[in-house]
């Protein structure tokens, strides 16, 4: 498996960054190549992407700290996202993805998430 890592600082409180990232259904709004995600059970999510459809299982979830999942079928990958408080209004979001050969569509960076979440947060102020 190959490892892919990206991080970004977002100008929102840690809780807001974590909460938004764990709303899997919103991924198509900031992750290119993701057409839809549907939560099918408390720890199961169904992805429809440019590389195919697959199911993933949430294997770890610690509020305001970390969420991780792995595929149970389709293109194999394991991902973890961690959240680090920089100050009251800034959070570093780190994505670590391990994937099998053939998984060809990966996000270049997390700037679309930054734009998305900061736009949402600005609308709340």
PyMOL commands that set and color helices and strands:
alter all, ss='L'
color gray80, all
select helices_A, chain A and resi 14-21+24-29+111-124
alter helices_A, ss='H'
color red, helices_A
select strands_A, chain A and resi 2-10+34-41+44-49+52-62+66-71+77-87+90-99
alter strands_A, ss='S'
color yellow, strands_A
deselect
rebuild
show_as cartoon
